[in-house]
Amino acid sequence: MLWILLLLLILVVYGFGFTMQILWWVAAVLLVLWIVGFAVLGPSGGRRRYSRGRR
C-alpha cells in the first residue's frame, strides 16, 4: 500500500512539474505577442484620439 501511495505522489509531482513547464511556455508566448502588439500598435492600443477643435 505504501508503494502505491509513493508512486501516486511521484506521478502527481511529475504531472505538476510538467504542467508548470507548459504554463511557462504559454506565458512566454503571450509576453512576446504582447510586446509585438505594443510595438506595432503603439501605447494607445491602436485607438486614435481625436481632439475637438474650437468652434
N, C-alpha and C positions, 0 to 999 in steps of 0.2 A: 504494500500500500504506500509506503514511504517513497519508493522508486517512482511510482505513478505520479505522486504529487510533485516530486522533484522534476520529472520530465514535463509535466504541465507548467510548472513555474518557468522552466527554461524556454518552453515554447512561447509563453506569454511575454517574457522579457525579450526574446528574439523578435517576436512579432511587433512589439512596441518599438524596438530599435529600427526595424525595417520601415515602420510607419513614419517614424520621426525623420528617417532619411528621405522618404518621398516628400514629406512636408517641407523639408529644407529645399529640395529641388523646385517644388511648386513656388515657394516664397522667392527663390532666386529668379525664376522666370517672370513672376509678377513684378518684381522690382525692376528688371530690365525693361519690361513692357511699359511700366510707369515712367521710367526715365526717358525712353524713346518718345512716348506720347507727350511728355512735358517738353522735350526738345523740339518736337515738330509743331505742337500747337501753341507753345508759349505758356506763360504763367496764367493767362486769363482762361485757359481751358478751351480755346477755340471760339469763345464768345467775343463778339465785337461790341465795344461800348460806344454808343453814340451819345454825343453831348448835344443838348438843345441850344441853338443859337438864340440871341435876344431878338424879340420881335417888336 
